[in-house]
């Protein structure tokens, strides 16, 4: 009897029924033709049909109530994790946390016609799976698809070919590295530009420090109004803009604490744009001086293997720069190995594990954290990026 509320947790594009949005109803009830409020995106949606799905069978329903899991047809702009609710009793349910992608491959159609089909298919797949991303790289003129692992992208490419009939070519997998500062650096930067008429002036003194949580933090410790409060936001945005693409190899920068200590302004020539440019230049200078490091994604790997092959599996993990965290027996004659391994060393692991254990071992992996790469790997990655 409570007002309607539900969470959209899955989207599937059916060639016959169109987009099906799967929801779990937490309170109230809905009927075909009802209008509901998407409180995540702040707009109305109209429900066309309500269906209960049993494998390939679709059972059409006139209404659904609290506790039901049903598929809605007719929703246009609802995506995974959105809350649907009664327009007169708006609520937002806890959304679904989607981690960042850790691997990417380039994909292109075999012809111009195939490229058009590819674009539409990728758009539908990205709506279905929020852990799958599609980015067009303007520098290399490539379409890069990103996912949570090698198998994830293999399934996506297989669906492109089988479900959508797209003939496409796939490039080699590429690891999504990150960049970080190596040590604290304080920068005193003055931005002055005079081109006739009104100029640009901004002066900032910023302390940049590495942070352990891989997030960006901005603080200000201005005394005496040397930098007016109205420019604090511009300084923060200038740094954030520059962190999107690091100067080491062009990857995003993680883990920076920036503290605005001092500076100066001009009553006529200072502006948001000037302070934004000054902060961006200050960060670039600080990053170069901080002994920057490249970070690689570290994966949490779980392997189930028969006792006969433990030595081979552990030895192979060592060659892949992996560290075994624990080993325990989970059934007679078999053990579960938990380890952390850099993603860059895990390409082709499914085939290697199958070969060394005669197909008797299985594994799963998920993203754990980012860690600094060895200098040899860092130099190789930077050299490879410079060729692109």
VOGU-3710 file (C-alpha; in Angstrom, 3 decimals, decimal comma):
1> xxxxxxxxxx> 0,000/0,000/0,000  3,063/2,300/0,141  3,978/4,596/-2,792  5,745/2,870/-5,690  9,566/2,585/-5,691  11,856/0,311/-7,724  15,478/-0,053/-8,850  16,479/-0,688/-12,475  19,265/-3,272/-12,277  19,622/-4,617/-15,822
11> xxxxxxxxxx> 18,903/-3,581/-19,406  18,622/-5,987/-22,326  18,029/-5,090/-25,980  15,750/-7,707/-27,488  15,513/-7,737/-31,321  11,740/-8,362/-31,116  10,569/-6,590/-27,937  13,067/-3,726/-28,001  14,701/-2,435/-24,815  13,697/-4,355/-21,701
21> xxxxxxxxxx> 14,441/-2,657/-18,375  14,534/-5,144/-15,489  13,398/-3,730/-12,159  12,966/-4,948/-8,600  9,912/-3,372/-6,946  10,556/-2,468/-3,318  7,202/-0,866/-2,471  3,800/-0,151/-3,969  2,568/-1,373/-7,341  2,471/-0,352/-11,029
31> xxxxxxxxxx> 0,217/-1,034/-13,987  0,694/-0,852/-17,764  0,330/2,729/-18,995  1,381/4,309/-15,675  3,744/7,280/-15,583  6,576/7,053/-13,037  9,322/9,435/-11,930  12,994/8,635/-12,603  14,485/10,353/-9,549  18,069/9,670/-10,630
41> xxxxxxxxxx> 17,711/11,493/-13,959  14,841/13,748/-12,824  12,272/13,122/-15,570  9,059/11,194/-16,178  8,891/7,784/-17,865  5,800/6,012/-19,190  5,496/2,247/-18,763  4,371/0,495/-21,948  4,226/-3,210/-21,116  5,068/-5,245/-18,023
51> xxxxxxxxxx> 6,497/-8,731/-18,530  7,661/-11,533/-16,300  10,629/-13,295/-17,917  11,178/-17,029/-17,606  14,214/-17,971/-19,718  13,039/-17,253/-23,309  9,382/-17,129/-22,304  7,699/-13,731/-21,803  4,517/-13,560/-19,739  2,687/-10,261/-20,143
61> xxxxxxxxxx> 1,173/-8,816/-16,971  -1,258/-5,973/-16,343  0,362/-5,008/-13,041  3,197/-5,842/-10,639  3,682/-5,216/-6,938  6,278/-5,047/-4,156  8,705/-7,971/-4,280  8,261/-8,632/-8,021  11,144/-8,684/-10,489  9,769/-7,747/-13,910
71> xxxxxxxxxx> 10,868/-6,306/-17,256  9,383/-3,022/-18,457  9,074/-2,142/-22,143  8,754/1,478/-23,241  11,239/3,242/-20,942  13,458/5,533/-23,023  16,074/7,102/-20,769  16,334/4,778/-17,754  19,693/3,068/-17,250  21,190/0,575/-14,798
81> xxxxxxxxxx> 21,118/1,829/-11,215  18,315/4,388/-11,743  15,471/4,719/-9,228  11,850/4,729/-10,426  9,207/5,988/-8,017  5,820/7,649/-7,553  5,885/11,258/-8,763  4,220/12,413/-5,518  6,574/10,453/-3,197  10,038/10,864/-4,680
91> xxxxxxxxxx> 12,882/8,770/-3,254  16,363/7,706/-4,406  17,456/4,127/-3,715  21,102/3,165/-3,300  22,560/2,819/-6,784  24,831/0,112/-8,165  28,547/0,791/-7,747  30,400/0,309/-11,036  34,225/0,116/-10,875  36,430/1,784/-13,484
101> xxxxxxxxxx> 37,458/-0,274/-16,507  40,948/-1,787/-16,346  41,533/-3,013/-19,898  40,878/-1,634/-23,359  41,113/-2,773/-26,992  40,650/-0,878/-30,224  37,772/-1,993/-32,440  36,909/-0,933/-35,970  34,444/-2,038/-38,630  35,670/-3,882/-41,701
111> xxxxxxxxxx> 34,126/-1,140/-43,913  32,411/2,245/-43,615  29,006/0,538/-43,626  30,155/-1,820/-40,846  31,445/1,182/-38,862  27,930/2,660/-38,811  26,473/-0,645/-37,578  29,313/-0,892/-35,032  28,498/2,513/-33,537  24,820/1,623/-33,006
121> xxxxxxxxxx> 25,673/-1,803/-31,551  28,236/-0,380/-29,120  25,713/2,222/-27,935  23,201/-0,527/-27,105  25,829/-2,683/-25,354  27,040/0,273/-23,270  23,447/0,896/-22,089  23,120/-2,756/-21,102  26,420/-2,996/-19,221  27,628/0,008/-17,169
131> xxxxxxxxxx> 31,027/-1,651/-16,588  31,626/-1,489/-20,370  32,796/1,830/-21,852  33,174/3,191/-25,378  35,615/6,054/-26,018  36,695/7,622/-29,308  40,375/8,604/-29,153  40,768/11,755/-31,283  44,571/11,456/-31,354  44,771/7,897/-32,703
141> xxxxxxxxxx> 41,301/8,062/-34,388  40,425/4,744/-32,782  37,328/3,530/-30,978  38,475/2,070/-27,660  36,199/-0,314/-25,771  36,974/-0,851/-22,096  35,960/-3,598/-19,691  36,771/-5,461/-16,498  39,039/-8,092/-18,043  40,119/-9,954/-21,150
151> xxxxxxxxxx> 37,174/-12,387/-21,031  34,699/-9,502/-20,610  35,850/-7,894/-23,871  35,996/-11,254/-25,677  32,308/-11,779/-24,859  31,468/-8,229/-26,046  33,254/-8,762/-29,386  31,553/-12,158/-29,813  28,150/-10,505/-29,236  28,985/-7,806/-31,813
161> xxxxxxxxxx> 29,592/-10,505/-34,414  26,814/-12,965/-33,495  23,939/-10,821/-32,189  24,467/-7,627/-34,189  26,109/-9,107/-37,302  28,992/-6,598/-37,274  32,207/-7,599/-39,032  34,890/-5,944/-36,925  38,629/-6,030/-36,375  40,037/-5,959/-32,841
171> xxxxxxxxxx> 43,415/-4,551/-31,780  45,672/-5,860/-29,024  44,462/-5,410/-25,422  45,835/-2,304/-23,727  46,140/-1,772/-19,990  44,591/1,406/-18,587  47,537/2,774/-16,600  47,414/5,765/-14,258  50,018/8,337/-13,195  50,923/9,644/-9,745
181> xxxxxxxxxx> 53,260/12,089/-8,026  56,379/10,704/-6,374  57,014/13,401/-3,764  55,589/16,738/-2,485  56,402/19,850/-4,517  55,602/23,510/-3,851  55,196/25,752/-6,915  55,126/29,546/-7,124  53,589/30,412/-10,501  52,671/33,787/-11,978
191> xxxxxxxxxx> 50,421/33,881/-15,063  50,725/37,150/-17,007  49,357/37,720/-20,494  49,029/41,094/-22,209  47,616/41,205/-25,729  46,315/44,765/-25,888  43,298/45,853/-23,930  42,416/43,814/-20,882  45,129/41,287/-19,970  45,295/38,226/-17,750
201> xxxxxxxxxx> 46,953/38,082/-14,342  46,977/35,379/-11,680  49,566/34,448/-9,080  49,356/31,168/-7,111  51,561/29,361/-4,594  50,385/25,760/-4,328  51,745/22,771/-2,407  51,096/19,490/-4,256  51,387/16,238/-2,283  50,689/12,570/-3,124
211> xxxxxxxxxx> 47,596/11,141/-1,370  47,212/7,479/-0,431  43,525/7,120/-1,331  43,990/7,776/-5,089  41,535/10,723/-4,869  41,935/14,459/-5,513  41,736/16,792/-2,505  41,803/20,590/-2,639  42,416/22,855/0,359  43,109/26,566/0,798
221> xxxxxxxxxx> 45,112/28,258/3,520  44,965/31,820/2,228  45,594/34,523/4,801  44,898/38,219/4,305  42,857/37,815/1,125  45,875/37,560/-1,215  43,636/35,413/-3,460  39,916/36,277/-3,281  37,564/33,429/-2,374  35,738/33,768/-5,699
231> xxxxxxxxxx> 38,812/32,333/-7,493  39,231/29,198/-5,318  36,880/27,219/-7,578  38,810/28,257/-10,699  42,102/27,091/-9,136  40,558/23,716/-8,282  39,063/23,276/-11,780  42,380/24,205/-13,432  44,141/21,388/-11,559  41,339/18,881/-12,230
241> xxxxxxxxxx> 41,424/19,696/-15,971  45,153/18,933/-16,124  44,852/15,697/-14,102  42,640/14,180/-16,813  45,722/13,635/-18,973  49,092/13,277/-17,251  52,369/14,414/-18,807  54,232/11,145/-18,275  52,362/9,004/-20,809  49,011/10,752/-21,195
251> xxxxxxxxxx> 47,123/8,664/-18,605  44,872/10,188/-15,894  46,591/11,275/-12,670  45,503/9,779/-9,332  46,093/10,694/-5,698  46,870/14,411/-5,388  46,325/16,822/-2,487  46,634/20,467/-3,573  46,864/23,226/-0,945  46,596/26,860/-2,087
261> xxxxxxxxxx> 48,991/28,690/0,238  49,389/32,182/-1,214  49,177/34,239/-4,371  48,118/37,549/-5,798  45,528/39,166/-8,057  44,874/42,293/-10,098  41,635/44,201/-9,699  41,184/44,511/-13,489  43,168/41,739/-15,188  42,401/38,827/-12,843
271> xxxxxxxxxx> 39,606/36,440/-13,834  38,461/32,829/-13,448  40,184/32,000/-16,730  43,498/33,466/-15,572  43,501/31,563/-12,269  42,445/28,375/-14,040  45,384/28,705/-16,455  47,790/29,512/-13,596  46,702/26,470/-11,566  46,991/24,180/-14,607
281> xxxxxxxxxx> 50,524/25,411/-15,389  51,506/25,127/-11,710  50,355/21,503/-11,596  52,241/20,593/-14,776  55,418/22,117/-13,341  54,944/20,355/-9,988  54,233/17,007/-11,633  57,463/17,158/-13,667  59,501/17,902/-10,511  57,843/15,244/-8,335
291> xxxxxxxxxx> 59,585/12,135/-9,771  56,268/10,947/-11,283  55,431/7,240/-11,377  53,243/5,127/-13,625  50,612/3,029/-11,812  49,324/-0,312/-13,112  46,052/-2,051/-12,173  46,572/-4,887/-9,693  44,110/-7,776/-9,909  42,876/-10,043/-7,142
301> xxxxxxxxxx> 43,105/-13,569/-8,593  41,492/-16,726/-7,189  42,598/-20,088/-8,645  41,096/-23,513/-7,918  43,603/-26,205/-8,846  44,216/-29,921/-8,150  47,065/-30,651/-5,698  49,143/-32,207/-8,528  49,576/-28,831/-10,250  50,102/-26,439/-7,314
311> xxxxxxxxxx> 53,856/-26,125/-7,940  53,371/-25,237/-11,619  50,614/-22,711/-10,883  52,510/-20,943/-8,078  55,730/-20,879/-10,154  53,853/-19,362/-13,092  52,332/-16,669/-10,842  55,844/-15,750/-9,677  56,986/-15,279/-13,273  54,007/-12,939/-13,788
321> xxxxxxxxxx> 55,131/-10,730/-10,850  52,299/-12,156/-8,752  52,249/-12,486/-4,957  50,446/-15,413/-3,342  48,372/-14,192/-0,377  46,932/-17,516/0,820  46,452/-21,178/-0,031  43,768/-23,384/1,504  42,121/-26,719/0,801  38,531/-26,329/-0,390
331> xxxxxxxxxx> 37,815/-29,974/-1,262  39,670/-33,274/-1,267  42,604/-33,216/-3,682  42,242/-29,545/-4,611  43,316/-26,149/-3,243  42,248/-22,539/-3,601  45,062/-20,032/-4,225  44,496/-16,305/-3,639  47,039/-13,961/-5,208  47,511/-10,434/-6,543
341> xxxxxxxxxx> 48,916/-10,058/-10,060  49,423/-7,011/-12,332  46,799/-6,992/-15,094  49,449/-6,543/-17,789  50,838/-10,000/-16,911  47,454/-11,756/-17,087  46,804/-11,583/-20,835  46,393/-15,109/-22,187  46,328/-16,596/-18,683  43,213/-18,684/-19,340
351> xxxxxxxxxx> 45,051/-20,590/-22,094  48,244/-20,966/-20,017  46,357/-22,283/-16,977  44,414/-24,731/-19,130  47,658/-26,041/-20,650  49,638/-26,479/-17,397  46,750/-28,208/-15,558  45,285/-30,253/-18,447  42,133/-28,153/-18,218  41,428/-29,090/-14,571
361> xxxxxxxxxx> 41,994/-25,658/-12,947  39,726/-22,622/-13,010  40,317/-18,994/-12,057  38,498/-15,703/-11,537  39,867/-12,198/-11,103  38,677/-8,737/-10,136  40,245/-5,295/-9,873  42,002/-4,664/-6,546  43,953/-1,385/-6,650  46,689/0,514/-8,512
371> xxxxxxxxxx> 50,372/0,048/-7,685  53,597/1,634/-9,045  55,076/-0,199/-12,029  58,725/-1,340/-12,119  60,926/1,266/-13,839  61,622/-1,074/-16,783  57,884/-1,478/-17,424  57,331/2,277/-17,007  59,998/3,107/-19,590  58,563/0,558/-22,046
381> xxxxxxxx> 55,022/1,957/-21,688  56,188/5,568/-22,136  58,210/4,572/-25,203  55,208/2,741/-26,701  52,875/5,713/-26,050  55,305/8,121/-27,692  55,033/6,109/-30,953  51,223/6,473/-31,096
//
